[in-house]
Amino acid sequence: MNDKHSFRYLWIGQTLANSGDLFYIVGLITIVYSLTQSATIMAVIPFVIAFSRFFGGIIAPWVIDRYALKQILIYSQLVKTILLVCLTIYVFTLLGEGGLFFVFLLISFTAFLDGWATPARNAMLPQLVPSHKLVRANSFLAVVDQIVQLGGWAVGGIFVAIFSGELLILVTAILFILSTIMMAAIQVKKQERKQTPRMDKLASLLEGWITIWKTPSLRTVAATDIIDAISSVVWIAAILYIYIEEVLHKSEIWWGYINSTFFAGLIVGGFISFRIESHLKKRLATGIFVGTIMIGLITLCFGFTTNAWLALVLSILVGIATAIKDISQQTVFQLTTSEEKLPKVFSARDAIMTGVFGSSTLLFGYLAEVFGVQVVFVVASVLLLLSAIWSYVRRETLKII
């Protein structure tokens, strides 16, 4: 089997898994709300997911030391499938009697496993795709991921409206089974599990973090990642709801419009990166700098516009710039890190971004409540412009081709 087939199995398997992840959240939110009628308890679901995924990323290096990337992908997806089967049985039989503790426990375990699977997928990609095609492959995966995000919520919502949240959980379990089969069909060029001296647990845990710190290009992008994670909080529902009400003076349905146009912009940006991949690979520093400064300026305009239709246009533009910047940053990690260290580097990066994003959510919520939502957009814009300056000053470290 050639790498082209393995790459196909990877993206199909990941698409099935991502669709399942999204569907089961839609199903759970529906079920939980029908039982509790509590928005607060519903909000606990994304919090549990983020918190559990963060800790999964923290301990991912220990797993990476013991198993090959393919094994991590297969076993994590297999265990997620088993958990979803258990959840399916539970919601169809015992949920009304047993309460929600078991549900949140299963959610936590599932997200915890994603903390392993996501860096494993990103690190496996260079083993399946030649280096000169990495930008193209990253662009393709980004487009597929965002199509799932854009359409998945709508499809899941329609399914729940016609059938039920419980049945959507069952569909998720089926998708996870198919995803596991796809992951098992992947073949890498060589046996990737390496015979190296056994590290102590702390050294293994810190290896990815230390690699990022000691590698100039990775340190440059990691600093940008941190600022991006902070500033991206302005696009969460809690902030946008306030913005739509206080600035645009529109109903809550406009959150759906803005969210959809943002994801549409991400898809367009992915297609653009796909088409210009040969140029972008030679100018990754430019992609990061231009993308970041565009996001900063557009975010500032977005925060102060009172025209709802203009806000949609700006949302699309932010999505386009974000896709080009993110693909450039991802490619820098893949091209400047050795195959052996790449999984741990990606797990460290994922943990950084998840942890910073979660913490910043609380801070930005406080700023929006005390100083007004437009101040939050100003803060995000200033941070992004500082990030653009940082990437420009450090552009020499990003010349890796």
C-alpha positions as CSV (number, residue, x, y, z in Angstrom):
1,M,0.0,0.0,0.0
2,N,1.4,3.4,-0.9
3,D,1.4,6.6,1.1
4,K,-1.4,8.1,-1.0
5,H,-3.8,5.4,0.2
6,S,-2.6,5.8,3.8
7,F,-3.1,9.5,3.7
8,R,-6.6,8.9,2.3
9,Y,-7.4,6.5,5.2
10,L,-6.0,9.1,7.6
11,W,-8.2,12.0,6.5
12,I,-11.3,9.8,6.0
13,G,-10.8,8.3,9.5
14,Q,-10.2,11.7,11.0
15,T,-13.3,13.2,9.3
16,L,-15.5,10.4,10.6
17,A,-14.0,10.9,14.1
18,N,-14.4,14.7,14.0
19,S,-18.0,14.3,12.8
20,G,-18.7,11.9,15.6
21,D,-17.1,14.3,18.1
22,L,-19.4,17.1,17.0
23,F,-22.5,15.0,16.7
24,Y,-22.2,13.5,20.2
25,I,-21.8,17.0,21.7
26,V,-25.0,18.1,19.9
27,G,-26.8,15.0,21.1
28,L,-25.5,15.4,24.7
29,I,-26.4,19.1,24.9
30,T,-30.0,18.2,23.7
31,I,-30.3,15.4,26.2
32,V,-28.8,17.3,29.1
33,Y,-31.0,20.4,28.5
34,S,-34.2,18.3,28.2
35,L,-33.4,16.7,31.6
36,T,-32.2,19.8,33.5
37,Q,-33.5,22.9,31.6
38,S,-30.3,24.5,32.8
39,A,-28.0,26.5,30.6
40,T,-25.3,26.5,33.3
41,I,-25.1,22.7,33.3
42,M,-25.0,22.7,29.5
43,A,-22.1,25.1,29.7
44,V,-20.2,22.5,31.8
45,I,-19.9,20.2,28.7
46,P,-17.4,22.4,26.8
47,F,-15.6,23.2,30.0
48,V,-15.1,19.5,30.8
49,I,-14.0,18.8,27.3
50,A,-11.3,21.5,27.3
51,F,-10.1,20.7,30.8
52,S,-9.8,17.0,30.0
53,R,-8.1,17.5,26.7
54,F,-5.6,19.8,28.3
55,F,-4.6,17.1,30.8
56,G,-4.6,14.5,28.0
57,G,-2.1,16.6,26.2
58,I,0.1,17.0,29.3
59,I,0.6,13.2,29.7
60,A,0.7,12.4,26.0
61,P,4.5,12.3,26.0
62,W,4.4,9.2,28.3
63,V,2.1,7.5,25.9
64,I,4.2,8.5,22.9
65,D,7.3,6.9,24.5
66,R,5.6,3.6,24.7
67,Y,3.5,3.3,21.6
68,A,3.8,4.0,17.8
69,L,1.7,6.8,16.4
70,K,-0.5,4.5,14.5
71,Q,-1.2,2.5,17.7
72,I,-2.1,5.7,19.5
73,L,-4.5,6.6,16.8
74,I,-6.1,3.2,16.7
75,Y,-6.3,2.5,20.4
76,S,-7.5,6.0,21.3
77,Q,-10.3,5.8,18.7
78,L,-11.1,2.2,19.7
79,V,-11.5,3.2,23.4
80,K,-13.5,6.2,22.4
81,T,-15.8,3.9,20.4
82,I,-16.2,1.6,23.5
83,L,-17.0,4.6,25.6
84,L,-19.6,5.8,23.1
85,V,-21.2,2.4,23.0
86,C,-21.5,2.5,26.8
87,L,-22.9,6.1,26.6
88,T,-25.4,4.9,24.0
89,I,-26.6,2.1,26.2
90,Y,-26.8,4.4,29.2
91,V,-28.8,7.2,27.5
92,F,-31.3,4.7,26.1
93,T,-31.8,2.8,29.4
94,L,-30.6,4.4,32.7
95,L,-30.1,8.1,32.1
96,G,-33.3,9.2,33.7
97,E,-32.6,7.3,36.9
98,G,-28.8,7.5,37.1
99,G,-28.3,11.2,36.7
100,L,-25.6,13.0,34.7
101,F,-22.4,12.0,36.7
102,F,-21.7,9.0,34.5
103,V,-22.3,11.1,31.3
104,F,-19.8,13.8,32.3
105,L,-17.3,11.0,33.3
106,L,-17.5,9.5,29.8
107,I,-17.2,13.0,28.2
108,S,-14.1,13.6,30.3
109,F,-12.5,10.3,29.3
110,T,-13.3,10.9,25.6
111,A,-11.7,14.4,25.5
112,F,-8.8,13.1,27.5
113,L,-8.0,10.6,24.7
114,D,-8.3,13.4,22.1
115,G,-5.3,15.0,23.9
116,W,-3.3,12.0,22.6
117,A,-4.9,11.5,19.2
118,T,-4.7,15.1,17.9
119,P,-0.9,15.5,18.2
120,A,-0.5,11.9,16.9
121,R,-2.4,12.7,13.7
122,N,-0.4,15.9,13.1
123,A,2.9,14.2,13.8
124,M,2.0,11.2,11.5
125,L,1.3,13.5,8.5
126,P,5.0,14.0,7.6
127,Q,5.5,10.2,7.5
128,L,2.7,9.9,4.9
129,V,3.4,13.0,2.8
130,P,6.6,14.3,1.2
131,S,7.9,17.5,2.7
132,H,7.3,19.5,-0.5
133,K,3.6,18.6,-0.3
134,L,3.1,19.3,3.4
135,V,1.5,22.7,2.9
136,R,-0.9,21.1,0.4
137,A,-1.8,18.3,2.8
138,N,-2.3,20.7,5.7
139,S,-4.5,22.9,3.6
140,F,-6.6,19.9,2.5
141,L,-7.0,18.7,6.0
142,A,-7.9,22.2,7.2
143,V,-10.6,22.5,4.5
144,V,-12.1,19.1,5.4
145,D,-12.0,19.9,9.1
146,Q,-13.8,23.2,8.7
147,I,-16.4,21.7,6.3
148,V,-17.2,19.3,9.1
149,Q,-17.4,22.2,11.6
150,L,-19.5,24.3,9.3
151,G,-22.0,21.7,8.3
152,G,-21.9,19.4,11.3
153,W,-23.8,21.6,13.7
154,A,-26.6,22.1,11.2
155,V,-26.8,18.4,10.3
156,G,-26.7,17.4,14.0
157,G,-29.4,20.0,14.9
158,I,-31.7,18.8,12.1
159,F,-31.2,15.2,13.0
160,V,-32.0,15.9,16.7
161,A,-35.1,17.9,15.6
162,I,-36.4,15.0,13.4
163,F,-35.3,12.1,15.6
164,S,-33.7,12.5,19.0
165,G,-30.4,13.2,20.8
166,E,-30.2,9.6,21.9
167,L,-30.3,8.3,18.3
168,L,-27.6,10.8,17.4
169,I,-25.4,9.3,20.1
170,L,-25.9,5.9,18.4
171,V,-24.9,7.4,15.0
172,T,-21.8,8.7,16.7
173,A,-20.8,5.3,17.9
174,I,-21.2,3.9,14.4
175,L,-19.0,6.7,13.0
176,F,-16.4,6.0,15.6
177,I,-16.4,2.3,14.6
178,L,-15.8,3.2,11.0
179,S,-13.1,5.7,12.0
180,T,-11.2,3.0,13.9
181,I,-11.3,0.7,10.8
182,M,-9.9,3.5,8.7
183,M,-7.1,4.2,11.2
184,A,-6.2,0.5,11.3
185,A,-5.7,0.5,7.5
186,I,-3.0,3.2,7.6
187,Q,0.5,2.0,6.8
188,V,3.6,4.1,7.5
189,K,6.9,3.8,5.6
190,K,8.8,2.2,8.5
191,Q,8.3,0.9,11.9
192,E,8.3,4.1,13.9
193,R,8.7,2.8,17.4
194,K,12.3,3.5,18.3
195,Q,14.8,1.8,20.6
196,T,16.1,4.7,22.7
197,P,17.3,4.9,26.3
198,R,14.4,5.0,28.7
199,M,13.6,8.5,29.9
200,D,12.4,9.2,33.4
201,K,8.8,10.4,33.5
202,L,9.6,14.1,34.1
203,A,12.1,14.2,31.2
204,S,9.7,12.6,28.9
205,L,6.9,15.0,29.9
206,L,9.1,18.0,29.3
207,E,10.9,16.9,26.1
208,G,8.4,18.6,23.7
209,W,8.3,21.8,25.8
210,I,12.1,22.0,25.9
211,T,12.4,21.3,22.1
212,I,10.1,24.2,21.5
213,W,12.1,26.5,23.8
214,K,15.5,25.5,22.3
215,T,14.4,25.7,18.6
216,P,14.3,29.3,17.4
217,S,11.6,28.7,14.7
218,L,9.4,26.8,17.1
219,R,9.8,29.4,19.9
220,T,8.8,32.1,17.4
221,V,5.6,30.3,16.4
222,A,4.8,29.2,20.0
223,A,4.8,32.8,21.2
224,T,2.5,33.6,18.3
225,D,0.3,30.6,19.2
226,I,-0.1,31.9,22.8
227,I,-1.2,35.3,21.7
228,D,-3.5,33.8,19.1
229,A,-5.1,31.6,21.7
230,I,-5.7,34.6,24.0
231,S,-7.1,36.9,21.2
232,S,-9.3,34.1,19.7
233,V,-11.5,34.2,22.8
234,V,-13.4,37.1,21.3
235,W,-15.0,34.6,18.9
236,I,-16.6,32.4,21.6
237,A,-20.4,32.5,21.9
238,A,-20.4,34.3,25.3
239,I,-18.5,37.3,23.8
240,L,-20.3,37.3,20.5
241,Y,-23.8,37.2,22.1
242,I,-22.9,40.4,24.0
243,Y,-21.5,42.0,20.9
244,I,-24.6,41.1,18.8
245,E,-26.9,42.6,21.4
246,E,-25.0,45.7,22.4
247,V,-23.2,46.7,19.2
248,L,-25.2,45.2,16.3
249,H,-28.5,45.3,18.1
250,K,-29.6,42.1,16.5
251,S,-31.2,38.9,17.7
252,E,-29.3,35.8,18.8
253,I,-29.7,34.2,15.4
254,W,-27.0,36.5,14.1
255,W,-24.5,34.5,16.2
256,G,-25.2,31.6,13.9
257,Y,-24.7,33.8,10.9
258,I,-21.4,35.1,12.1
259,N,-20.2,31.7,13.2
260,S,-21.1,30.2,9.8
261,T,-19.4,33.0,7.8
262,F,-16.2,32.6,9.9
263,F,-16.1,28.9,9.2
264,A,-16.8,29.6,5.5
265,G,-13.8,32.0,5.5
266,L,-11.7,29.2,7.0
267,I,-12.7,26.9,4.2
268,V,-11.9,29.6,1.6
269,G,-8.5,30.3,3.2
270,G,-7.8,26.6,3.1
271,F,-8.5,26.4,-0.6
272,I,-6.3,29.5,-1.2
273,S,-3.5,27.9,0.7
274,F,-4.0,24.7,-1.3
275,R,-3.8,26.6,-4.6
276,I,-0.7,28.6,-3.7
277,E,1.1,25.9,-1.7
278,S,4.4,26.1,-3.6
279,H,4.6,29.9,-3.0
280,L,3.4,29.7,0.6
281,K,5.9,27.0,1.6
282,K,8.7,29.3,0.5
283,R,7.2,32.3,2.4
284,L,5.9,30.8,5.6
285,A,7.1,33.8,7.6
286,T,5.1,36.1,5.3
287,G,2.0,33.9,5.6
288,I,2.2,34.2,9.4
289,F,3.0,37.9,9.5
290,V,0.4,39.0,6.9
291,G,-2.2,36.7,8.3
292,T,-1.7,37.9,11.8
293,I,-1.7,41.6,11.0
294,M,-4.9,41.2,8.8
295,I,-6.7,39.4,11.7
296,G,-5.7,42.2,14.1
297,L,-6.9,45.0,11.8
298,I,-10.1,43.2,10.8
299,T,-10.9,42.3,14.4
300,L,-10.6,46.0,15.4
301,C,-13.0,47.0,12.6
302,F,-15.3,44.1,13.5
303,G,-15.6,45.3,17.1
304,F,-16.7,48.8,16.2
305,T,-18.9,48.2,13.2
306,T,-22.6,48.6,13.8
307,N,-23.6,47.3,10.4
308,A,-24.5,43.6,10.7
309,W,-23.9,42.8,7.0
310,L,-20.4,44.4,7.2
311,A,-19.8,42.3,10.3
312,L,-20.5,39.2,8.2
313,V,-18.0,40.3,5.5
314,L,-15.4,41.0,8.1
315,S,-16.0,37.6,9.7
316,I,-15.3,35.9,6.4
317,L,-12.1,37.8,6.0
318,V,-10.9,36.9,9.5
319,G,-11.6,33.2,8.6
320,I,-9.5,33.5,5.4
321,A,-6.6,35.1,7.2
322,T,-6.8,32.7,10.1
323,A,-6.6,29.7,7.8
324,I,-3.5,30.9,5.9
325,K,-1.7,31.8,9.2
326,D,-2.6,28.5,10.9
327,I,-1.5,26.4,8.0
328,S,1.8,28.3,7.8
329,Q,2.4,27.8,11.5
330,Q,1.5,24.1,11.4
331,T,3.9,23.6,8.5
332,V,6.8,25.3,10.4
333,F,6.4,22.8,13.2
334,Q,6.4,19.8,10.8
335,L,9.4,21.0,8.8
336,T,11.7,22.0,11.6
337,T,11.1,19.2,14.1
338,S,12.6,15.7,13.9
339,E,10.2,12.8,13.3
340,E,11.1,11.4,16.7
341,K,10.3,14.6,18.6
342,L,7.4,15.8,16.6
343,P,4.6,14.0,18.5
344,K,5.8,15.4,21.8
345,V,6.2,18.9,20.3
346,F,2.6,18.8,19.0
347,S,1.3,17.5,22.3
348,A,3.0,20.4,24.1
349,R,1.7,22.9,21.6
350,D,-1.9,21.5,22.0
351,A,-1.6,21.7,25.8
352,I,-0.3,25.3,25.6
353,M,-3.1,26.5,23.3
354,T,-5.9,24.7,25.2
355,G,-4.7,25.9,28.6
356,V,-4.2,29.5,27.5
357,F,-7.5,29.6,25.7
358,G,-9.4,28.2,28.7
359,S,-7.8,30.7,31.1
360,S,-8.3,33.6,28.8
361,T,-12.0,32.8,28.5
362,L,-12.5,33.8,32.1
363,L,-10.4,37.0,31.8
364,F,-12.1,38.2,28.6
365,G,-15.5,37.5,30.1
366,Y,-14.7,39.7,33.0
367,L,-13.3,42.5,30.8
368,A,-16.5,42.4,28.6
369,E,-18.7,42.6,31.7
370,V,-16.8,45.4,33.4
371,F,-15.5,47.6,30.6
372,G,-17.8,46.6,27.7
373,V,-17.5,44.2,24.8
374,Q,-15.8,46.6,22.4
375,V,-12.8,46.9,24.8
376,V,-12.3,43.2,24.5
377,F,-12.0,43.5,20.7
378,V,-9.5,46.4,21.2
379,V,-7.4,44.2,23.5
380,A,-7.5,41.3,21.1
381,S,-6.5,43.6,18.2
382,V,-3.5,45.1,20.1
383,L,-2.3,41.6,21.1
384,L,-2.5,40.4,17.5
385,L,-0.6,43.5,16.2
386,L,2.1,42.8,18.8
387,S,2.1,39.2,17.6
388,A,2.6,40.4,14.0
389,I,5.5,42.6,15.0
390,W,7.0,39.7,16.9
391,S,6.8,37.4,13.9
392,Y,8.3,40.1,11.6
393,V,11.2,40.8,13.9
394,R,11.8,37.0,14.2
395,R,11.2,36.3,10.5
396,E,14.8,35.1,9.9
397,T,14.1,32.1,12.3
398,L,11.2,31.1,10.0
399,K,13.3,30.8,6.8
400,I,13.4,27.1,6.8
401,I,13.3,26.2,3.1
